[in-house]
Amino acid sequence: MAETATTTTPRIQPGSTRRKALPNWVFLFPGIYFGWVLTKGEAISWYRIEEMFYFGSFHMYGIFMSAVVVGALSIWLIRKLGIKTWDGETIEIPKKRFHKGYILGGFIFGLGWALTGACPGPLYAQVGAGFTVVIVTLLSAIAGTWVYAAWRDKLPH
């Protein structure tokens, strides 16, 4: 029988300057807003996703390139300005090493995306927009996450 790892969250001492974690419900409204932005930007549209895979439009590539630029700029600013967390802790972003598993993982991810017309990010927005068939994809993504968690220790990382 496999051992399960347990994690504990550190207790906040009275008089400590460390902030308490925000409750999960606080993130509901930014999540709804993000889903709205994805919907209005047509990033959840099966038509747009199919169009992207046929190289028929720049729309989705423009969204991705914007995200890459914003992410790269954010990481550069965090490193350059020494930005810290709300708790005052240093943000450490480790350098990533190439691993051949990224190729296979990317292929499987892209295949799933092409077959279902859905990236994991906007699945909830697609369900919320009324595309109930996406529930099958959402449940499959959750099952895939569970399988990965069960096999993680046996996989080469």
Backbone as CSV, one residue per row, in Angstrom:
resi,resn,N_x,N_y,N_z,CA_x,CA_y,CA_z,C_x,C_y,C_z
1,MET,0.854,-1.185,0.000,0.000,0.000,0.000,0.889,1.234,0.000
2,ALA,0.590,2.166,-0.848,1.406,3.373,-0.971,1.102,4.333,0.170
3,GLU,2.168,5.000,0.601,1.985,5.999,1.641,1.450,7.275,1.008
4,THR,0.635,7.972,1.733,0.135,9.239,1.242,0.847,10.356,1.981
5,ALA,1.225,11.354,1.229,1.903,12.491,1.842,0.872,13.413,2.464
6,THR,1.179,13.905,3.640,0.284,14.861,4.276,0.984,16.200,4.334
7,THR,0.222,17.225,4.152,0.786,18.562,4.239,0.057,19.320,5.329
8,THR,0.783,20.161,5.982,0.168,20.990,7.003,0.435,22.434,6.661
9,THR,-0.513,23.255,6.983,-0.315,24.678,6.761,0.195,25.288,8.046
10,PRO,1.175,26.185,7.940,1.720,26.766,9.157,0.681,27.626,9.870
11,ARG,0.680,27.546,11.179,-0.223,28.361,11.992,0.316,29.778,12.068
12,ILE,-0.572,30.730,12.038,-0.176,32.129,12.148,-0.164,32.488,13.630
13,GLN,0.978,32.942,14.092,1.141,33.291,15.494,0.489,34.644,15.777
14,PRO,-0.075,34.799,16.983,-0.642,36.109,17.341,0.444,37.185,17.275
15,GLY,0.091,38.316,16.726,1.048,39.415,16.615,1.956,39.296,15.396
16,SER,1.785,38.230,14.607,2.607,38.030,13.424,2.182,39.001,12.336
17,THR,3.143,39.396,11.512,2.824,40.285,10.399,2.390,39.496,9.166
18,ARG,2.454,38.195,9.251,2.071,37.370,8.118,0.561,37.419,7.922
19,ARG,0.140,37.569,6.668,-1.281,37.651,6.356,-1.924,36.281,6.364
20,LYS,-3.203,36.264,6.630,-3.970,35.027,6.510,-4.283,34.806,5.035
21,ALA,-4.409,33.557,4.654,-4.772,33.237,3.271,-6.194,33.716,3.010
22,LEU,-6.425,34.165,1.789,-7.763,34.610,1.408,-8.681,33.401,1.262
23,PRO,-9.948,33.534,1.658,-10.875,32.405,1.468,-11.130,32.175,-0.024
24,ASN,-11.452,30.947,-0.372,-11.635,30.577,-1.777,-12.724,31.385,-2.474
25,TRP,-13.789,31.764,-1.768,-14.891,32.483,-2.419,-14.446,33.823,-2.985
26,VAL,-13.363,34.387,-2.459,-12.855,35.671,-2.955,-12.448,35.559,-4.425
27,PHE,-12.031,34.379,-4.830,-11.556,34.179,-6.196,-12.687,33.863,-7.172
28,LEU,-13.908,33.761,-6.676,-15.055,33.466,-7.525,-15.283,34.569,-8.559
29,PHE,-15.277,35.820,-8.118,-15.570,36.922,-9.033,-14.473,37.148,-10.073
30,PRO,-13.188,37.103,-9.703,-12.171,37.172,-10.762,-12.285,35.996,-11.737
31,GLY,-12.665,34.822,-11.246,-12.845,33.660,-12.119,-14.002,33.840,-13.077
32,ILE,-15.100,34.394,-12.580,-16.247,34.673,-13.445,-15.857,35.709,-14.496
33,TYR,-15.130,36.733,-14.069,-14.684,37.766,-15.011,-13.767,37.171,-16.084
34,PHE,-12.846,36.295,-15.666,-11.945,35.648,-16.618,-12.731,34.813,-17.624
35,GLY,-13.735,34.073,-17.138,-14.588,33.296,-18.041,-15.346,34.187,-19.013
36,TRP,-15.809,35.329,-18.541,-16.502,36.283,-19.397,-15.564,36.806,-20.476
37,VAL,-14.329,37.150,-20.081,-13.344,37.646,-21.049,-13.036,36.566,-22.092
38,LEU,-12.859,35.319,-21.653,-12.612,34.226,-22.600,-13.782,34.072,-23.574
39,THR,-14.993,34.193,-23.053,-16.176,34.047,-23.892,-16.289,35.188,-24.895
40,LYS,-16.160,36.421,-24.424,-16.269,37.583,-25.315,-15.128,37.635,-26.325
41,GLY,-13.951,37.144,-25.948,-12.819,37.116,-26.870,-12.853,35.918,-27.810
42,GLU,-13.904,35.114,-27.702,-14.113,33.919,-28.519,-13.017,32.875,-28.343
43,ALA,-12.325,32.897,-27.201,-11.285,31.903,-26.944,-11.879,30.538,-26.600
44,ILE,-13.181,30.488,-26.320,-13.822,29.205,-26.013,-14.592,28.654,-27.204
45,SER,-14.539,29.367,-28.310,-15.314,28.982,-29.490,-14.677,27.798,-30.204
46,TRP,-15.470,26.753,-30.429,-14.966,25.597,-31.182,-14.567,26.033,-32.588
47,TYR,-15.330,26.961,-33.145,-15.019,27.456,-34.483,-13.631,28.081,-34.503
48,ARG,-13.333,28.927,-33.516,-12.019,29.584,-33.453,-10.895,28.580,-33.235
49,ILE,-11.145,27.555,-32.423,-10.122,26.539,-32.159,-9.856,25.725,-33.424
50,GLU,-10.925,25.337,-34.123,-10.754,24.602,-35.379,-10.022,25.474,-36.400
51,GLU,-10.403,26.726,-36.464,-9.778,27.679,-37.367,-8.272,27.786,-37.094
52,MET,-7.911,27.757,-35.819,-6.501,27.826,-35.438,-5.743,26.583,-35.928
53,PHE,-6.333,25.400,-35.721,-5.638,24.179,-36.119,-5.503,24.048,-37.639
54,TYR,-6.368,24.726,-38.387,-6.245,24.752,-39.854,-5.435,25.948,-40.342
55,PHE,-4.854,26.700,-39.404,-4.095,27.914,-39.719,-4.930,28.876,-40.558
56,GLY,-6.217,28.973,-40.221,-7.132,29.807,-40.974,-7.254,31.232,-40.457
57,SER,-6.739,31.480,-39.249,-6.883,32.815,-38.675,-5.792,33.050,-37.644
58,PHE,-5.472,34.310,-37.465,-4.463,34.716,-36.488,-5.072,34.901,-35.090
59,HIS,-6.386,34.867,-34.961,-7.098,35.207,-33.729,-6.528,34.508,-32.488
60,MET,-6.536,33.186,-32.475,-6.079,32.438,-31.292,-4.571,32.588,-31.086
61,TYR,-3.819,32.618,-32.178,-2.373,32.817,-32.048,-2.074,34.181,-31.436
62,GLY,-2.877,35.181,-31.783,-2.718,36.508,-31.194,-2.967,36.489,-29.698
63,ILE,-3.976,35.741,-29.266,-4.255,35.604,-27.830,-3.075,34.936,-27.134
64,PHE,-2.569,33.847,-27.725,-1.444,33.134,-27.113,-0.197,33.999,-27.057
65,MET,0.084,34.700,-28.151,1.287,35.545,-28.175,1.182,36.681,-27.164
66,SER,-0.004,37.225,-27.000,-0.205,38.258,-25.977,0.073,37.695,-24.590
67,ALA,-0.389,36.474,-24.337,-0.162,35.843,-23.033,1.328,35.590,-22.798
68,VAL,2.038,35.163,-23.834,3.481,34.926,-23.696,4.214,36.229,-23.381
69,VAL,3.857,37.294,-24.071,4.502,38.590,-23.832,4.216,39.078,-22.410
70,VAL,2.954,38.996,-21.977,2.597,39.432,-20.625,3.315,38.576,-19.578
71,GLY,3.357,37.271,-19.789,4.043,36.382,-18.849,5.536,36.652,-18.778
72,ALA,6.181,36.812,-19.935,7.623,37.076,-19.962,7.942,38.417,-19.310
73,LEU,7.140,39.421,-19.599,7.347,40.738,-19.002,7.146,40.677,-17.485
74,SER,6.143,39.948,-17.041,5.883,39.807,-15.606,7.049,39.130,-14.893
75,ILE,7.566,38.049,-15.463,8.709,37.355,-14.852,9.930,38.260,-14.830
76,TRP,10.161,38.986,-15.916,11.300,39.906,-15.967,11.182,40.972,-14.879
77,LEU,9.973,41.546,-14.722,9.764,42.567,-13.700,9.938,42.007,-12.282
78,ILE,9.427,40.804,-12.051,9.573,40.173,-10.733,11.052,40.014,-10.393
79,ARG,11.839,39.543,-11.354,13.274,39.354,-11.124,14.016,40.686,-11.020
80,LYS,13.722,41.607,-11.913,14.429,42.888,-11.978,14.165,43.765,-10.750
81,LEU,12.894,43.832,-10.334,12.517,44.700,-9.225,12.526,43.995,-7.869
82,GLY,12.777,42.686,-7.879,12.791,41.934,-6.621,11.437,41.939,-5.926
83,ILE,10.375,41.852,-6.699,9.020,41.875,-6.142,8.829,40.679,-5.224
84,LYS,8.177,40.911,-4.102,7.950,39.858,-3.106,6.463,39.519,-3.023
85,THR,6.157,38.421,-2.340,4.759,38.031,-2.136,4.113,38.978,-1.141
86,TRP,2.813,38.836,-0.948,2.113,39.655,0.046,2.678,39.431,1.436
87,ASP,3.227,38.235,1.659,3.796,37.909,2.966,5.236,38.381,3.103
88,GLY,5.775,39.017,2.068,7.145,39.509,2.119,8.183,38.470,1.732
89,GLU,7.752,37.316,1.265,8.679,36.261,0.867,9.202,36.520,-0.545
90,THR,10.437,36.137,-0.785,11.030,36.284,-2.108,10.363,35.318,-3.080
91,ILE,10.076,35.805,-4.267,9.491,34.952,-5.303,10.640,34.318,-6.065
92,GLU,10.700,33.005,-6.031,11.755,32.279,-6.740,11.143,31.561,-7.933
93,ILE,11.625,31.876,-9.108,11.158,31.234,-10.335,12.335,30.420,-10.866
94,PRO,12.306,29.098,-10.660,13.448,28.287,-11.087,13.549,28.196,-12.603
95,LYS,14.772,28.053,-13.086,14.996,27.830,-14.518,14.501,26.427,-14.849
96,LYS,13.887,26.283,-16.003,13.371,24.984,-16.436,14.383,24.314,-17.352
97,ARG,14.603,23.045,-17.114,15.462,22.264,-17.997,14.593,21.515,-18.990
98,PHE,15.120,21.360,-20.189,14.382,20.610,-21.206,14.357,19.131,-20.828
99,HIS,13.214,18.519,-21.051,13.043,17.084,-20.819,12.278,16.529,-22.008
100,LYS,12.731,15.395,-22.539,12.089,14.842,-23.736,10.614,14.504,-23.519
101,GLY,10.213,14.337,-22.264,8.811,14.069,-21.968,7.902,15.228,-22.345
102,TYR,8.476,16.444,-22.442,7.677,17.605,-22.845,7.132,17.428,-24.259
103,ILE,7.900,16.771,-25.108,7.470,16.558,-26.495,6.246,15.637,-26.514
104,LEU,6.346,14.507,-25.823,5.227,13.561,-25.776,4.031,14.188,-25.067
105,GLY,4.277,14.865,-23.954,3.189,15.512,-23.220,2.499,16.569,-24.057
106,GLY,3.278,17.371,-24.779,2.707,18.395,-25.648,1.888,17.786,-26.773
107,PHE,2.373,16.671,-27.308,1.644,15.981,-28.374,0.303,15.460,-27.854
108,ILE,0.324,14.824,-26.679,-0.916,14.294,-26.105,-1.887,15.432,-25.784
109,PHE,-1.353,16.522,-25.217,-2.186,17.682,-24.904,-2.818,18.243,-26.172
110,GLY,-2.022,18.439,-27.212,-2.533,18.986,-28.469,-3.535,18.065,-29.137
111,LEU,-3.280,16.765,-29.053,-4.211,15.791,-29.628,-5.562,15.867,-28.922
112,GLY,-5.522,15.913,-27.602,-6.768,16.025,-26.841,-7.501,17.315,-27.148
113,TRP,-6.739,18.376,-27.302,-7.333,19.673,-27.609,-7.990,19.650,-28.990
114,ALA,-7.289,19.057,-29.960,-7.827,18.992,-31.322,-9.071,18.097,-31.386
115,LEU,-9.060,16.993,-30.650,-10.198,16.066,-30.683,-11.434,16.628,-29.984
116,THR,-11.216,17.345,-28.888,-12.357,17.823,-28.107,-12.738,19.266,-28.424
117,GLY,-11.831,20.007,-29.027,-12.087,21.418,-29.297,-12.064,22.251,-28.042
118,ALA,-11.362,21.764,-27.021,-11.344,22.480,-25.752,-9.999,22.336,-25.064
119,CYS,-9.433,23.454,-24.692,-8.254,23.503,-23.837,-8.770,23.401,-22.394
120,PRO,-7.985,22.859,-21.463,-8.490,22.763,-20.089,-8.882,24.106,-19.468
121,GLY,-8.226,25.186,-19.864,-8.516,26.489,-19.263,-9.965,26.926,-19.373
122,PRO,-10.537,26.948,-20.568,-11.906,27.454,-20.698,-13.008,26.402,-20.569
123,LEU,-12.711,25.221,-20.069,-13.759,24.200,-19.960,-14.955,24.688,-19.143
124,TYR,-14.680,25.313,-18.008,-15.778,25.788,-17.165,-16.569,26.886,-17.877
125,ALA,-15.866,27.748,-18.605,-16.553,28.806,-19.352,-17.428,28.198,-20.445
126,GLN,-16.961,27.131,-21.087,-17.777,26.485,-22.117,-19.026,25.864,-21.507
127,VAL,-18.874,25.216,-20.356,-20.048,24.646,-19.683,-21.000,25.772,-19.288
128,GLY,-20.440,26.859,-18.740,-21.263,28.000,-18.340,-21.953,28.670,-19.511
129,ALA,-21.354,28.591,-20.700,-21.962,29.182,-21.896,-23.038,28.283,-22.495
130,GLY,-23.239,27.103,-21.890,-24.316,26.232,-22.351,-23.887,25.069,-23.221
131,PHE,-22.575,24.910,-23.441,-22.082,23.773,-24.229,-21.967,22.556,-23.316
132,THR,-23.112,21.939,-23.012,-23.138,20.866,-22.018,-22.365,19.628,-22.442
133,VAL,-22.130,19.442,-23.739,-21.350,18.297,-24.190,-19.923,18.356,-23.639
134,VAL,-19.478,19.551,-23.269,-18.128,19.735,-22.739,-17.991,19.113,-21.350
135,ILE,-19.100,18.787,-20.707,-19.038,18.125,-19.398,-18.250,16.825,-19.514
136,VAL,-18.393,16.122,-20.637,-17.626,14.891,-20.862,-16.134,15.208,-20.878
137,THR,-15.744,16.274,-21.561,-14.342,16.684,-21.613,-13.863,17.098,-20.236
138,LEU,-14.687,17.836,-19.495,-14.317,18.276,-18.147,-14.096,17.081,-17.234
139,LEU,-14.997,16.114,-17.259,-14.833,14.914,-16.432,-13.596,14.120,-16.857
140,SER,-13.315,14.087,-18.156,-12.110,13.408,-18.643,-10.851,14.115,-18.160
141,ALA,-10.864,15.436,-18.152,-9.709,16.192,-17.665,-9.487,15.935,-16.178
142,ILE,-10.565,15.883,-15.417,-10.449,15.592,-13.980,-9.930,14.173,-13.779
143,ALA,-10.422,13.222,-14.573,-9.942,11.837,-14.476,-8.462,11.753,-14.853
144,GLY,-8.049,12.489,-15.889,-6.648,12.506,-16.287,-5.750,13.080,-15.204
145,THR,-6.228,14.105,-14.529,-5.471,14.688,-13.418,-5.334,13.674,-12.287
146,TRP,-6.393,12.948,-12.009,-6.363,11.928,-10.958,-5.382,10.806,-11.329
147,VAL,-5.412,10.367,-12.585,-4.496,9.303,-13.032,-3.052,9.782,-12.921
148,TYR,-2.789,11.019,-13.333,-1.427,11.559,-13.222,-0.982,11.578,-11.762
149,ALA,-1.855,12.022,-10.871,-1.499,12.072,-9.455,-1.197,10.673,-8.918
150,ALA,-1.947,9.683,-9.375,-1.723,8.307,-8.915,-0.423,7.728,-9.458
151,TRP,-0.039,8.107,-10.669,1.155,7.544,-11.318,2.384,8.436,-11.219
152,ARG,2.254,9.619,-10.679,3.324,10.622,-10.690,4.680,10.088,-10.232
153,ASP,4.670,9.337,-9.142,5.934,8.820,-8.597,6.593,7.799,-9.501
154,LYS,5.842,7.186,-10.388,6.384,6.174,-11.289,6.848,6.751,-12.624
155,LEU,6.537,8.016,-12.872,6.876,8.654,-14.141,8.255,9.310,-14.060
156,PRO,8.969,9.326,-15.185,10.270,10.004,-15.179,10.081,11.518,-15.212
157,HIS,10.663,12.191,-14.255,10.543,13.653,-14.212,11.909,14.268,-14.317
